[in-house]
Amino acid sequence: MILKQDLYCPPLFLAPMEGVGDKPFRSAMARVGGFDWACTEFIRVPLTPHIASLSKQYCSTDTAPIPQAAQIMGSNPEHLAQMALALQKRGAPRIDLNCGCPSNTVTGKGAGSSLLKTPELLYNILKQMVSAVAIPVTAKLRAGFADTSLFRENLLAAQEAKIAFLTLHPRTKVDGYGPPARWELIAEAKQLLKIPVIGNGDINTADDAVRMKKLTGCDGIMVGRGAVANPWIFHQIRAKFNESLYQADSGAFELYLRHYLSVLDPQLETRSRISKLKQMASYLFRANDRLTNVRSQVLSRTYESEDEFLSFILGFYL
Ligand SMILES: Cc1cc2nc3c(=O)[nH]c(=O)nc-3n(C[C@H](O)[C@H](O)[C@H](O)COP(=O)(O)O)c2cc1C
Protein backbone atom coordinates (compact mmCIF):
# COMPACT_ATOMS: atom_id res chain seq x y z
CA MET A 1 0.00 0.00 0.00
CA ILE A 2 1.34 3.48 -0.87
CA LEU A 3 0.76 6.03 1.89
CA LYS A 4 0.57 9.75 1.10
CA GLN A 5 3.72 10.31 3.22
CA ASP A 6 5.62 7.91 0.93
CA LEU A 7 5.17 10.43 -1.83
CA TYR A 8 6.70 13.44 -0.08
CA CYS A 9 9.67 14.68 -2.05
CA PRO A 10 12.76 12.94 -0.68
CA PRO A 11 16.18 14.67 -0.65
CA LEU A 12 17.45 15.25 -4.18
CA PHE A 13 21.06 14.75 -5.27
CA LEU A 14 22.95 15.95 -8.32
CA ALA A 15 25.05 12.98 -9.49
CA PRO A 16 28.82 13.11 -9.82
CA MET A 17 29.73 13.01 -13.53
CA GLU A 18 33.36 13.11 -14.56
CA GLY A 19 33.95 15.32 -17.58
CA VAL A 20 30.34 16.52 -17.86
CA GLY A 21 29.54 17.41 -14.26
CA ASP A 22 32.55 19.67 -13.92
CA LYS A 23 32.81 22.74 -11.71
CA PRO A 24 31.15 25.16 -14.19
CA PHE A 25 28.24 22.74 -14.61
CA ARG A 26 27.81 22.21 -10.87
CA SER A 27 28.02 25.92 -10.24
CA ALA A 28 25.46 26.71 -12.95
CA MET A 29 23.20 23.98 -11.57
CA ALA A 30 23.51 25.44 -8.07
CA ARG A 31 22.30 28.77 -9.51
CA VAL A 32 19.25 26.99 -10.88
CA GLY A 33 18.83 25.13 -7.55
CA GLY A 34 16.11 22.71 -6.51
CA PHE A 35 18.41 19.96 -5.21
CA ASP A 36 19.84 19.32 -1.73
CA TRP A 37 23.30 17.93 -2.44
CA ALA A 38 25.98 18.25 -5.10
CA CYS A 39 29.04 16.05 -5.45
CA THR A 40 32.37 16.50 -7.18
CA GLU A 41 33.47 14.25 -9.98
CA PHE A 42 35.73 11.52 -8.61
CA ILE A 43 39.12 12.59 -7.34
CA ARG A 44 41.48 9.75 -8.16
CA VAL A 45 43.81 8.68 -5.33
CA PRO A 46 46.62 6.85 -7.13
CA LEU A 47 48.89 4.18 -5.70
CA THR A 48 51.53 6.72 -4.63
CA PRO A 49 49.45 9.76 -3.85
CA HIS A 50 50.44 13.25 -2.85
CA ILE A 51 47.47 13.76 -0.57
CA ALA A 52 47.95 17.46 0.16
CA SER A 53 48.06 18.52 -3.47
CA LEU A 54 45.29 16.11 -4.53
CA SER A 55 42.94 17.52 -1.91
CA LYS A 56 43.34 21.00 -3.42
CA GLN A 57 41.08 19.83 -6.25
CA TYR A 58 38.20 20.26 -3.80
CA CYS A 59 36.60 23.64 -3.14
CA SER A 60 33.65 23.72 -0.74
CA THR A 61 32.08 26.85 -2.26
CA ASP A 62 31.63 25.57 -5.86
CA THR A 63 27.93 25.04 -5.34
CA ALA A 64 27.23 27.31 -2.35
CA PRO A 65 24.76 27.47 -0.68
CA ILE A 66 24.13 23.87 -1.72
CA PRO A 67 26.55 21.54 0.10
CA GLN A 68 29.01 19.68 -2.09
CA ALA A 69 30.35 16.26 -1.14
CA ALA A 70 33.82 15.22 -2.29
CA GLN A 71 33.98 11.92 -4.12
CA ILE A 72 37.19 9.91 -3.99
CA MET A 73 38.28 6.84 -5.88
CA GLY A 74 41.10 4.39 -5.15
CA SER A 75 41.82 1.01 -3.61
CA ASN A 76 44.23 1.58 -0.74
CA PRO A 77 42.41 1.91 2.63
CA GLU A 78 45.14 4.01 4.33
CA HIS A 79 45.49 6.44 1.45
CA LEU A 80 41.74 6.84 1.09
CA ALA A 81 41.39 7.48 4.83
CA GLN A 82 44.17 10.11 4.67
CA MET A 83 42.51 11.70 1.68
CA ALA A 84 39.15 11.79 3.48
CA LEU A 85 40.80 13.59 6.38
CA ALA A 86 42.53 16.09 4.08
CA LEU A 87 39.21 16.82 2.37
CA GLN A 88 37.48 17.28 5.70
CA LYS A 89 40.14 19.89 6.53
CA ARG A 90 39.32 21.66 3.27
CA GLY A 91 35.71 21.98 4.38
CA ALA A 92 34.06 19.01 2.66
CA PRO A 93 30.78 18.28 4.48
CA ARG A 94 30.70 14.62 3.34
CA ILE A 95 33.06 12.17 1.63
CA ASP A 96 31.73 9.70 -0.91
CA LEU A 97 33.61 6.60 -2.09
CA ASN A 98 33.33 5.75 -5.79
CA CYS A 99 32.46 2.06 -6.16
CA GLY A 100 31.01 2.32 -9.62
CA CYS A 101 33.40 3.69 -12.21
CA PRO A 102 33.40 1.14 -15.06
CA SER A 103 36.47 2.41 -16.94
CA ASN A 104 39.00 -0.37 -17.54
CA THR A 105 41.89 1.94 -16.68
CA VAL A 106 40.33 2.46 -13.25
CA THR A 107 39.22 -1.12 -12.59
CA GLY A 108 42.60 -2.40 -13.77
CA LYS A 109 44.05 -0.66 -10.72
CA GLY A 110 41.49 -2.25 -8.41
CA ALA A 111 39.44 0.94 -7.92
CA GLY A 112 35.90 2.07 -8.86
CA SER A 113 33.56 -0.83 -9.62
CA SER A 114 36.44 -3.27 -9.07
CA LEU A 115 35.85 -2.87 -5.32
CA LEU A 116 32.57 -4.74 -5.82
CA LYS A 117 34.55 -7.94 -6.40
CA THR A 118 35.88 -7.91 -2.81
CA PRO A 119 33.33 -6.98 -0.12
CA GLU A 120 36.06 -7.34 2.57
CA LEU A 121 38.23 -4.70 0.92
CA LEU A 122 35.18 -2.47 0.43
CA TYR A 123 34.46 -2.84 4.15
CA ASN A 124 38.09 -2.10 5.13
CA ILE A 125 38.28 1.02 3.02
CA LEU A 126 34.99 2.42 4.28
CA LYS A 127 35.74 1.51 7.88
CA GLN A 128 39.08 3.33 7.78
CA MET A 129 37.52 6.35 6.11
CA VAL A 130 34.75 6.46 8.73
CA SER A 131 37.32 6.22 11.54
CA ALA A 132 39.45 8.99 10.03
CA VAL A 133 36.83 11.75 9.86
CA ALA A 134 34.09 13.38 11.88
CA ILE A 135 31.88 14.08 8.86
CA PRO A 136 29.57 11.54 7.17
CA VAL A 137 31.12 9.01 4.80
CA THR A 138 28.93 7.57 2.05
CA ALA A 139 29.40 5.22 -0.90
CA LYS A 140 28.06 5.11 -4.43
CA LEU A 141 27.79 1.56 -5.71
CA ARG A 142 26.85 -0.22 -8.87
CA ALA A 143 24.94 -3.52 -8.50
CA GLY A 144 28.04 -5.61 -9.07
CA PHE A 145 31.02 -6.13 -11.31
CA ALA A 146 30.30 -8.90 -13.85
CA ASP A 147 27.01 -9.91 -12.20
CA THR A 148 24.98 -9.35 -9.03
CA SER A 149 26.25 -12.41 -7.12
CA LEU A 150 27.91 -10.21 -4.45
CA PHE A 151 25.17 -7.56 -4.44
CA ARG A 152 23.89 -8.22 -0.93
CA GLU A 153 27.39 -8.83 0.51
CA ASN A 154 28.58 -5.48 -0.80
CA LEU A 155 25.56 -3.62 0.58
CA LEU A 156 25.96 -5.26 3.98
CA ALA A 157 29.72 -4.60 4.01
CA ALA A 158 29.08 -0.91 3.40
CA GLN A 159 26.45 -0.76 6.14
CA GLU A 160 28.67 -2.68 8.55
CA ALA A 161 31.41 -0.07 8.02
CA LYS A 162 28.95 2.48 9.47
CA ILE A 163 28.58 4.77 6.49
CA ALA A 164 25.78 7.33 6.70
CA PHE A 165 23.94 6.19 3.56
CA LEU A 166 24.60 4.68 0.18
CA THR A 167 23.60 5.47 -3.37
CA LEU A 168 22.78 2.62 -5.71
CA HIS A 169 23.14 2.85 -9.49
CA PRO A 170 21.55 -0.52 -10.28
CA ARG A 171 23.62 -1.67 -13.22
CA THR A 172 26.76 -3.82 -13.16
CA LYS A 173 30.14 -2.64 -14.42
CA VAL A 174 29.69 -4.93 -17.41
CA ASP A 175 26.28 -3.34 -18.16
CA GLY A 176 28.01 0.03 -18.57
CA TYR A 177 25.12 2.39 -19.34
CA GLY A 178 23.39 0.04 -21.79
CA PRO A 179 20.43 -1.84 -20.31
CA PRO A 180 17.77 -0.03 -18.28
CA ALA A 181 18.64 0.58 -14.63
CA ARG A 182 17.15 -2.26 -12.53
CA TRP A 183 15.13 -0.30 -10.02
CA GLU A 184 13.95 -3.56 -8.40
CA LEU A 185 17.48 -3.81 -6.95
CA ILE A 186 16.97 -0.44 -5.24
CA ALA A 187 13.82 -1.89 -3.65
CA GLU A 188 15.83 -4.96 -2.60
CA ALA A 189 18.53 -2.77 -1.04
CA LYS A 190 15.84 -0.86 0.87
CA GLN A 191 14.43 -4.12 2.23
CA LEU A 192 17.88 -5.36 3.24
CA LEU A 193 19.46 -2.29 4.83
CA LYS A 194 18.81 -0.07 7.83
CA ILE A 195 20.83 2.86 6.46
CA PRO A 196 19.15 5.16 3.92
CA VAL A 197 19.34 4.19 0.25
CA ILE A 198 19.49 6.82 -2.48
CA GLY A 199 18.11 5.58 -5.80
CA ASN A 200 19.81 6.51 -9.05
CA GLY A 201 19.50 5.66 -12.73
CA ASP A 202 17.37 6.69 -15.69
CA ILE A 203 15.47 9.56 -14.09
CA ASN A 204 14.73 11.80 -17.05
CA THR A 205 11.44 13.35 -15.99
CA ALA A 206 9.64 14.31 -12.80
CA ASP A 207 7.27 11.38 -13.41
CA ASP A 208 10.26 9.00 -13.38
CA ALA A 209 11.27 10.31 -9.95
CA VAL A 210 7.82 9.81 -8.47
CA ARG A 211 7.69 6.34 -10.01
CA MET A 212 11.10 5.43 -8.56
CA LYS A 213 10.02 6.55 -5.09
CA LYS A 214 6.77 4.59 -5.36
CA LEU A 215 8.35 1.41 -6.70
CA THR A 216 11.44 1.28 -4.49
CA GLY A 217 10.68 3.26 -1.32
CA CYS A 218 14.11 4.90 -1.71
CA ASP A 219 15.12 7.59 0.80
CA GLY A 220 16.56 10.00 -1.75
CA ILE A 221 16.84 10.41 -5.50
CA MET A 222 19.98 11.14 -7.50
CA VAL A 223 19.85 12.48 -11.05
CA GLY A 224 22.77 12.67 -13.47
CA ARG A 225 22.27 12.86 -17.23
CA GLY A 226 18.66 13.92 -16.80
CA ALA A 227 19.90 17.10 -15.11
CA VAL A 228 22.44 17.88 -17.82
CA ALA A 229 19.65 17.56 -20.37
CA ASN A 230 17.17 19.50 -18.26
CA PRO A 231 18.72 21.68 -15.54
CA TRP A 232 15.23 22.44 -14.16
CA ILE A 233 14.44 18.79 -13.49
CA PHE A 234 14.88 19.08 -9.70
CA HIS A 235 12.35 21.92 -9.45
CA GLN A 236 10.02 19.88 -11.65
CA ILE A 237 10.45 16.83 -9.40
CA ARG A 238 9.67 18.88 -6.29
CA ALA A 239 6.62 20.37 -7.96
CA LYS A 240 5.44 16.93 -9.08
CA PHE A 241 5.64 15.53 -5.54
CA ASN A 242 3.58 18.56 -4.54
CA GLU A 243 1.08 17.82 -7.29
CA SER A 244 1.93 21.03 -9.13
CA LEU A 245 4.00 22.09 -12.14
CA TYR A 246 7.24 24.04 -12.47
CA GLN A 247 7.79 26.34 -15.43
CA ALA A 248 11.24 27.93 -15.87
CA ASP A 249 11.34 31.68 -16.71
CA SER A 250 11.85 32.56 -20.36
CA GLY A 251 15.39 33.88 -19.79
CA ALA A 252 16.47 30.96 -17.62
CA PHE A 253 18.21 29.03 -20.38
CA GLU A 254 20.39 31.96 -21.42
CA LEU A 255 21.23 32.77 -17.78
CA TYR A 256 22.18 29.15 -17.19
CA LEU A 257 24.56 29.04 -20.16
CA ARG A 258 26.04 32.46 -19.38
CA HIS A 259 26.75 31.44 -15.81
CA TYR A 260 28.32 28.20 -17.05
CA LEU A 261 30.59 30.25 -19.34
CA SER A 262 31.47 32.69 -16.57
CA VAL A 263 32.86 29.85 -14.44
CA LEU A 264 34.72 28.07 -17.26
CA ASP A 265 38.47 28.35 -16.92
CA PRO A 266 39.39 31.76 -18.42
CA GLN A 267 42.70 30.28 -19.62
CA LEU A 268 40.84 27.98 -22.03
CA GLU A 269 41.04 29.00 -25.68
CA THR A 270 37.82 30.16 -27.36
CA ARG A 271 37.76 26.94 -29.39
CA SER A 272 37.81 24.81 -26.21
CA ARG A 273 35.19 27.01 -24.53
CA ILE A 274 32.89 26.61 -27.52
CA SER A 275 33.50 22.89 -27.52
CA LYS A 276 32.44 22.72 -23.83
CA LEU A 277 29.33 24.74 -24.71
CA LYS A 278 28.59 22.30 -27.53
CA GLN A 279 28.92 19.40 -25.09
CA MET A 280 26.30 21.04 -22.83
CA ALA A 281 24.07 21.85 -25.79
CA SER A 282 24.20 18.29 -27.09
CA TYR A 283 22.59 17.12 -23.83
CA LEU A 284 20.18 20.06 -23.59
CA PHE A 285 18.91 19.51 -27.11
CA ARG A 286 18.26 15.83 -26.44
CA ALA A 287 15.68 16.75 -23.84
CA ASN A 288 13.72 18.97 -26.17
CA ASP A 289 11.71 17.34 -28.97
CA ARG A 290 11.49 20.60 -30.90
CA LEU A 291 15.28 20.81 -31.07
CA THR A 292 16.14 17.24 -32.00
CA ASN A 293 16.04 18.08 -35.72
CA VAL A 294 18.44 21.01 -35.49
CA ARG A 295 20.83 19.35 -33.03
CA SER A 296 23.35 18.17 -35.61
CA GLN A 297 23.15 21.51 -37.45
CA VAL A 298 24.02 23.40 -34.24
CA LEU A 299 26.77 21.02 -33.21
CA SER A 300 28.53 20.68 -36.58
CA ARG A 301 28.62 24.42 -37.35
CA THR A 302 31.81 26.47 -36.70
CA TYR A 303 31.55 29.56 -34.48
CA GLU A 304 34.00 32.46 -34.19
CA SER A 305 33.00 33.38 -30.65
CA GLU A 306 31.01 32.20 -27.65
CA ASP A 307 28.48 34.98 -28.26
CA GLU A 308 27.93 33.79 -31.81
CA PHE A 309 27.28 30.29 -30.48
CA LEU A 310 24.88 31.60 -27.83
CA SER A 311 22.92 33.78 -30.29
CA PHE A 312 22.61 30.88 -32.71
CA ILE A 313 21.45 28.36 -30.14
CA LEU A 314 19.13 30.80 -28.34
CA GLY A 315 17.43 31.55 -31.66
CA PHE A 316 16.22 27.94 -31.67
CA TYR A 317 15.52 27.68 -27.99
CA LEU A 318 13.18 30.66 -27.56
C1 LIG B 1 29.79 11.20 -18.27
C2 LIG B 1 29.55 10.51 -16.96
C3 LIG B 1 30.49 10.61 -15.95
C4 LIG B 1 30.28 9.97 -14.72
N1 LIG B 1 31.18 10.14 -13.71
C5 LIG B 1 30.91 9.61 -12.48
C6 LIG B 1 31.77 9.89 -11.37
O1 LIG B 1 32.75 10.66 -11.46
N2 LIG B 1 31.46 9.29 -10.19
C7 LIG B 1 30.37 8.45 -10.04
O2 LIG B 1 30.14 7.94 -8.94
N3 LIG B 1 29.54 8.22 -11.06
C8 LIG B 1 29.78 8.77 -12.26
N4 LIG B 1 28.90 8.57 -13.28
C9 LIG B 1 27.66 7.80 -13.04
C10 LIG B 1 26.51 8.76 -12.65
O3 LIG B 1 26.77 9.40 -11.43
C11 LIG B 1 25.17 8.00 -12.53
O4 LIG B 1 25.32 6.99 -11.57
C12 LIG B 1 24.73 7.37 -13.84
O5 LIG B 1 24.89 8.29 -14.92
C13 LIG B 1 23.27 6.92 -13.78
O6 LIG B 1 22.44 7.99 -13.43
P1 LIG B 1 21.60 8.85 -14.53
O7 LIG B 1 20.80 7.87 -15.36
O8 LIG B 1 20.75 9.77 -13.71
O9 LIG B 1 22.60 9.56 -15.38
C14 LIG B 1 29.10 9.19 -14.52
C15 LIG B 1 28.17 9.08 -15.55
C16 LIG B 1 28.38 9.73 -16.75
C17 LIG B 1 27.32 9.60 -17.84
The ligand as an SDF file (V2000), in Angstrom:
LIG
                    3D

 31 33  0  0  0  0  0  0  0  0999 V2000
   29.7890   11.2000  -18.2720 C   0  0  0  0  0  0  0  0  0  0  0  0
   29.5540   10.5080  -16.9580 C   0  0  0  0  0  0  0  0  0  0  0  0
   30.4850   10.6140  -15.9480 C   0  0  0  0  0  0  0  0  0  0  0  0
   30.2820    9.9710  -14.7160 C   0  0  0  0  0  0  0  0  0  0  0  0
   31.1800   10.1440  -13.7080 N   0  0  0  0  0  0  0  0  0  0  0  0
   30.9140    9.6110  -12.4770 C   0  0  0  0  0  0  0  0  0  0  0  0
   31.7710    9.8930  -11.3730 C   0  0  0  0  0  0  0  0  0  0  0  0
   32.7470   10.6560  -11.4630 O   0  0  0  0  0  0  0  0  0  0  0  0
   31.4600    9.2890  -10.1870 N   0  0  0  0  0  0  0  0  0  0  0  0
   30.3730    8.4520  -10.0380 C   0  0  0  0  0  0  0  0  0  0  0  0
   30.1360    7.9430   -8.9440 O   0  0  0  0  0  0  0  0  0  0  0  0
   29.5350    8.2220  -11.0580 N   0  0  0  0  0  0  0  0  0  0  0  0
   29.7800    8.7750  -12.2620 C   0  0  0  0  0  0  0  0  0  0  0  0
   28.8960    8.5720  -13.2800 N   0  0  0  0  0  0  0  0  0  0  0  0
   27.6610    7.8030  -13.0420 C   0  0  0  0  0  0  0  0  0  0  0  0
   26.5120    8.7620  -12.6480 C   0  0  0  0  0  0  0  0  0  0  0  0
   26.7700    9.4040  -11.4300 O   0  0  0  0  0  0  0  0  0  0  0  0
   25.1710    7.9990  -12.5270 C   0  0  0  0  0  0  0  0  0  0  0  0
   25.3170    6.9880  -11.5740 O   0  0  0  0  0  0  0  0  0  0  0  0
   24.7320    7.3740  -13.8440 C   0  0  0  0  0  0  0  0  0  0  0  0
   24.8930    8.2940  -14.9170 O   0  0  0  0  0  0  0  0  0  0  0  0
   23.2650    6.9190  -13.7850 C   0  0  0  0  0  0  0  0  0  0  0  0
   22.4360    7.9940  -13.4320 O   0  0  0  0  0  0  0  0  0  0  0  0
   21.6020    8.8490  -14.5340 P   0  0  0  0  0  0  0  0  0  0  0  0
   20.7960    7.8690  -15.3600 O   0  0  0  0  0  0  0  0  0  0  0  0
   20.7490    9.7740  -13.7120 O   0  0  0  0  0  0  0  0  0  0  0  0
   22.6040    9.5610  -15.3850 O   0  0  0  0  0  0  0  0  0  0  0  0
   29.1020    9.1880  -14.5210 C   0  0  0  0  0  0  0  0  0  0  0  0
   28.1660    9.0790  -15.5520 C   0  0  0  0  0  0  0  0  0  0  0  0
   28.3770    9.7310  -16.7540 C   0  0  0  0  0  0  0  0  0  0  0  0
   27.3190    9.6010  -17.8440 C   0  0  0  0  0  0  0  0  0  0  0  0
  1  2  1  0
  2  3  1  0
  2 30  2  0
  3  4  2  0
  4  5  1  0
  4 28  1  0
  5  6  2  0
  6  7  1  0
  6 13  1  0
  7  8  2  0
  7  9  1  0
  9 10  1  0
 10 11  2  0
 10 12  1  0
 12 13  2  0
 13 14  1  0
 14 15  1  0
 14 28  1  0
 15 16  1  0
 16 17  1  0
 16 18  1  0
 18 19  1  0
 18 20  1  0
 20 21  1  0
 20 22  1  0
 22 23  1  0
 23 24  1  0
 24 25  2  0
 24 26  1  0
 24 27  1  0
 28 29  2  0
 29 30  1  0
 30 31  1  0
M  END
$$$$
